[in-house]
Amino acid sequence: MEIGIIGLPKSGKTTIFNALTRGKAETRAFSAAGVEPNVGVVKVSDERLEGLGALLKPKRLVPAEVKYVDVALAADRKDGSGGAARSHLTRTDALVLVARAFGGEAVPAPGGVDPWRDIAAVNTELVLGDLAIAERRLERIGESLKGPRNPERDALVKEQALVERIRAALEGGAAVRDQGLSAEDARAAEGYQLLSSRPVLVVLNIGEDQLPRAAELEGESRRRFPGFQAAAICGKLEMELAQLDDAEAAEFRTAMGVSEGALQRVIRLSYELLGMVSFFSTAHGEVRAWSVRRDTPAPRAAGKIHSDMERGFIRAEVVAYRDLAGCGSMAEAKKRGLLRLEGKAYLVQDGDVITFLFSV
């Protein structure tokens, strides 16, 4: 899973990046065109993976990973498209939109602190960038349709109608995610890499003095922007705690009245936002966690491990983690009939422990 971190200058998005990745990226506003993004990969903590390690005694445990990309969206804007900076976000599955809610004179806030204004401004930036892309695509389709009739003409006319609908809605200020596209149209639009189609998690970057109001601010964010998930996080505090070991950090959070770390919370909300589940593969002395969309067919889940496994899929041996943990061993789960053989139509469930059988 890859998540882009965006926000206006001085929002503290790189502070949030450091809090999530335990990174030490320079926390300053990007200003020059062509600035490379900050990139960090984190392991997804999952108690079930540790439980499988205790049960199955594999040589190696491999957790799922989340890649965070901290991008200055407006740093290289050209004709509203976002330029090179925007291109770094095209592979992301979701966006974390950091909005400044903390005060303080140490970091001046031009125009004053107003997270709701800033959230709307960044969303508008995404919409305008997508509008520029849609307009350019329509120009190319128009040029292609001027030539002699060819076998692709009908497909181009169909595509033209779709892009015109998307463009009209974008001109009205509607993000792609809010346009109610059918599943077929949404798949067709994926090739345009429209960023306003991405699910959004708003991270309200609050000060320590605002921690008691965190839930209130999250509720206000969801009320104003009902299509977005929300979390209020003190980026400065979490960045400092990210440099401590887990036990020390947990002690400090308890003292501050914070029940969950920023990384764990953002990952959990991102999984919910994207409808992701985790399954576990067992092979060659290794137990590995994988993340897929809910109701992913078994062959496609196998393809996450290796394309040959999807292409040559035969069947899957599946046992639910809770059943396996209750039995205490794979042999006992098989004895009780809890280890099932599933075919191509099986939809992977959260917590499935799977061995894929395939032939190529």
N, C-alpha and C positions, 0 to 999 in steps of 0.2 A: 504494500500500500504506500502510495506517495502523496504527500500533502504539501501544498504550497502555503506559505505564510506571507500575507500581504497587509498593507496598511499605509496610512499617510505618514510623511516624515514626522518624527518626534512622537510617534504613537507608542514606541517601545517594542516594536515587533522583533527586533534583533535581541532584545532582552528576553522576550518570550522564547525565541529560538534557543538561546543559551539555557534557559530554564528547562526546556523540553529535552535537549540533547546533551546537557552537561558540557556544552561548548564554551569557548572563550572568544567568540567573534567580537570584533570591535563594535561597541554600541554607539554608533553615530549614524546620522541620516545619510543615505546614499545621495550623491549630488551629481556625479559624472556619468555620462552615457557609457554604456558598455561595461558597467561594474558587474563582476561575476557574483552570482548568488552565494550565500552561505548554505552549505549542504551538510546534513548530519543524519546518521542512521542510528536508530535506537532499537533495543530488543524489547519485545512485548512480554511483560511479566504475566505468567499464567500458572496458577497453583496446580492445575491439572497436569501440566507438563512435568512438574516436579513429582507429582503423584505417580505418573507413568514411569519416571525414572526409578522410584522406589519399588514399583511392582515388577517391571520388566528387566531391570538391571542392564540397560543398553550401554554400549561403550561411549555413546555420545548423545547429548540432548541439544537440540537446535531450536531455539524459540523463533517465532515469527518476527519480522522486522517492519518498522515503519520508517520511511525516508522523509525528512523534512527539508524543504527548500525555501529559504528566506530570500524573497525577491523584491526589489524596488520596482513596482509595476510601472510607475510613471517616469522612471529615470531616463528612458530612451523612447519616449512617445513620438510616434510619427503618424500623422493623419488619424489620431485617435486609436491606432492599432496596438500601441504599447511597444512596438519595435522588438529589439533583441531581448529586452527584459521580459516581455510577455511570452516570448517563445520558450523560456525556461519553465513555464507553467503548463504547457500543453500536455505533458504526460501525467499531470496530477489527477488524483481521483476526487479530491475535495480541497477546499480552501479554508484556511484559518484567517479570518479578518480581524486584525488587532485594532481596537479603537481605544484611544486614550480617555480614561475617566479620572486619572489622578491629577491633582493640582500641584502647586509648588512653583516657586520662582526660579529654581535651579535649572529647569528645562522650560524655557518660554513657550507658550502656546499661542501662536498667531490667531487672532480672532476669538481667543478664549477657549476653555475646555467645553466641548459639546460632542460627546460620543455619538449621539443620534445623527447629528449633522454629518459627522465623518463617515459613519457607516453608509449613509445614503450617498455620499460623494464617491466612495470607492465602488459601490454597486453601479452608480452611473458611469464610472470609468470603464467597468467591465462591459456594460451595455453598449457604450460608444465604440469600444474596440471591436465588439462583435458586429456592430452595424457596419463598420468600415470593411470588415472581412466579407460580410454578406453582399455588400454593394460591389466589391471587386469580383466576387464569384458570379454575380449576375452579369457583369460586363463580359466575363469570359464565356459564359453560356451564350450570351447574345451574339458574340463573334462566331462561335461554333455553329450557331443556327443559321448564319448568313450563307453558309456554303451549300453545296448540293445535298440533296437528301441522302442520308446514310443510315445504316442499321441502328446507330446510337441516337437518332433524332428523337424517337419516342421517349427514351430514357432521359434525354436532356430536357424535353418539354416538361416531363414529370418533376424533374429536379428543379427546374425553373419555378414551377408553381410553388413548391415547398419553400424555396429560398425567399420568394417574394412574400409568402405568408410570414416567415420568420422576420424578414426585414421590416415589414409593416408593423409588427408587434414591437420590435426593437425601437422603431421610430416613436412609438407611443410610450416608450419607457419601460416596457415589460421585458424582464430578463428571460432568457430561453427556458430556464427551469420553471418559470411561471406561465408558460404559454400553453400548457396542456397538450403537448405533442403526443400523438399515439406512439406505441412502442416501436412500430415500424419507422415512423418519421424520426423518432429520437435516434434510432440506430443509423439512419441515413445521414443525420446531421452530425454524427460523431466525427466524421471525416473533416469537418470544417474547424474543429478544435475551438469551439465557442466557449469562452470561459464563464459566461453567465449561465451556462448549463450546469456548472459544478455545484454540488451541495456546499453550504457555507456554515461554518461554526464561528460565531462571533465570540472573540475573547475580549472582554472588557478589562483593560489593564488598569487596575485600581491601586490606590495607596494603602498602606497598612492601616491608616485610620478609617478606611472604608470597609474593612473586612466584616464588621458586624452587619453591614448593609448589602453584602454580596448577593444573597438570595433575592432581595428586593430589586436590585439592579438587573439581575438575570430575568426576573419576571417582567420588568419594564421593557427590556430588550425584546423578549418574545412577543410582548403585546404590540410593540411598534413594528417589528419585523417578523411576522408569524411564520415565514418560510425558513427562518434561520434558527439553528440551535444556538444556545448561549451559555457562556461560562464566565464568571468574574474571577480574575486571578491577579494577585499582586506579583507582577513580573519581577520587580526588584528583589523582593523577598525570596521568591522561588528560584531566581538565578543564584542567589547566595546559598540557599539550602542545597542546590544541585551539586555544589562543590563539596558537601559533607558526605559522610557515609550514611547509609539508609537509616541506621538506628538513631544517630544524632539528628538527622533531618526530621524523623518522625517525632522525636521528643520536642523539637522546636515547634513543629506544626501543632502539636497538642497544646503547648503553652499559648500559641497564638489563636487557638480555636479553629484551626483548619484541619478538617478530617481526612482529606485526600490530597495527595501530591498533584502538582500541575500535570506532569507527564501521564500519570495513571488516569486522571480525569479527562484530559484531552483525547487520549487513545480510546477510552470507554465511550465518550460522546461521539468520536469519529466513527467507531464501529456501528453505533446506533444510527448515526446519520446516513451511513452508506449501506445499512442493512447487511453488515458483514458478520460471518460466523467463523469459528476456528475448528479445524479438524486436525487429526494427528496421524501421520504415516509411520509405519514400522517396517524397516527393511535394513538388512546388512548391519545389524547391531546399532542402528541409529533410530531414535524417535525424534520426529521433527514436527513442529507446529506450522500450519498453513492458514492463510486467511482467504476466504472466498465470499462471494455474495450469497445471501440466504437463498436456498432452493436451487443451488447450482447442481446440474446433473453430474453423476459420478464420473463419466468419461472426461468432462471438462475439468473437474477437480483434479483428476489424474494428470491432465495436461499441465497443471500448475507445477507439477513435479518434473515432468519431461514430456515433450510433444509425442515421443514414441509411445508413451503409456496411454495417451488419448487415442492415437491412431490405431493401436493394436489392442484396445481395451477388450477384455473378455468378461470379467466380473470383479466384484469387490467383496472382500471379507470384512464385515463391519460389526463392531460391538460398541455400544454407548459407553462413554467413560464411566458414568455412574454405575453401570452394571458391572464393568470390569473391576472397578474399585471395590464394589460390594462382594465380588467373588474372591478377590485376592490374587488371582492368576488367570492367564489366558486359558490354561488347560481346564480350570474349573468353569470358566465362562462357556467354553465349548461343551463341557459335560452337561451343563444346565440348559443348553440350547439357546444361549444368549448371543453366540457368534453366528451371524446371518450371512448368507450369500445373496448379494444384490446385483441386479443387472444394469443395463444402460439407462433405464428410466428412473433409477433411484435418485432422489434429491438429498444431497448431503446435509446432515443436521449438525448443529453446534455440539461439539464434544465427541463426535464420532472418532473412533480409532479404526483406521482403515489400512488393509493390505491390498494393494491393487494387483490383479493378475492380468497379464497382457502378453501378446505375441506379435512380433514384427519380422 
